[in-house]
Amino acid sequence: MVYRQIEKLQTMVNNLLGICAEGKTEAVLEDPDLFPQDSRYERLGVMLLKAQDGVLEDRYLLRMEKWLLCDESALRYYVDFQSLTAILSMHFNPGRFSRNLASEKIFTTQ
């Protein structure tokens, strides 16, 4: 069941990335590395979702780290994915990103 939810989220992310691609100029769209759509990046998306949930095993986390160090287009996908996740989190759960007033008082009283 969780896997289906992850697949559904991955499809949504791919669709949103496609919408972003429509706004780019034709010259940018000719670069196939800019918006990778093959299954390799779907697997990366699943790994990222698992990492965000804290359920990605350490060995896969290390594998993902090596992948991102070696593949520039995968790194771009990672940055886009994480940016989109942060934007969606801020939009749908804005209280999560509110300032912690208690910690601010500690720094202002010293």
Residue pairs with C-beta under 8 A, 6 or more apart in sequence:
6 46
6 49
6 50
7 46
9 45
9 49
10 42
10 45
10 46
10 49
13 45
13 81
13 84
14 37
14 42
14 45
16 84
17 35
17 80
17 84
18 35
20 35
20 80
21 29
21 34
21 35
24 34
28 34
29 35
33 72
33 73
33 76
34 73
34 76
36 73
36 74
36 77
40 74
41 74
41 77
44 64
44 67
44 74
44 77
44 78
44 81
45 77
45 81
47 56
47 60
47 64
48 64
48 78
48 81
48 82
48 85
50 56
50 60
51 61
51 64
52 85
56 64
67 74
68 74
68 75
68 78
69 75
89 96
89 97
90 96
90 97
